[in-house]
Amino acid sequence: MRLLFPLPLLLAALPVARLTPQASAAFDRYVAQAEARMPDHPPHDRELRIAAVDAARNVDAPEAMIQDWVGTMFLPGATLDQVQAALRDYAHYKDFYSPRVIESREFSHHGDDCGVFLRLYEKHFLTVVLNTTYQVHYETPDAKHLLVTSRSTHVGEVKDPGKSYTEEEPQGLDSGLLWRLNSYWRFEAADGGVYGRCEAISLSRNVPAGLGWMLRGFLEGFAKESMRNTLLGTRAGVAQHPAQ
């Protein structure tokens, strides 16, 4: 079907999105339920696969949308030490996860916990730059398993990327492309390599009534492609950290 108006103009004309307390609470409830049912180990599937979790579609999050995507892959010949070295190499995330990450660094480190800054870049029909921070926890239950949990602590949309990356829109009063993002890695060493499962749960603006058929696919495509970039970037990062 041909659109009467270009999608960039429609997106630019949308009212400012508002993150409501009710939407934040709905996200927290969904995250708690999702964390309770997440598997302890990744599936032994050698194909790279990405799929949406349907349960997220049924959540009542006023004026917001919760998305939950799962990606799996196999890293032949890799070790858990390589995987952890790559994931902890935050200074090079801008290389592994390019073009979606344009700046990256670790700003705190306490044992198995660290604070991480990522500047995210998205250019589809509009250019959006996000300054984001995360608290990341590493856990090694045994010699064959690695668990990594990342929860966003700040998501700020840059007001004018052409002028400055530091000035942000008021939190919760922006385009609504992304308000919250949690990710959960499960790794298992087996069959001469490492199996990996990543689940990413995000909160963003909802689609205004009457525009769902045009914009929902755009917002869902953003989350799906972010997952693909995460899987491929992690694979690239592991390849650049040879086994010791």
Secondary structure by P-SEA (a helix, b strand, c coil): ccccccaaaaaaacccccccaaaaaaaaaaaaaaaaaccccccccccbbbbbcccccccccccbbbbbbbbbbbbccccaaaaaaaaaccccccccccccccbbbbcccccccbbbbbbbbbbccbbbbbbbbbbbbbbcccccbbbbbbbbcbbbbbcccccccccccccccccccccbbbbbbbbbbcccbbbbbbbbbbbbbccccccccccaaaaaaaaaaaaaaaaaaaaaaaaacccc
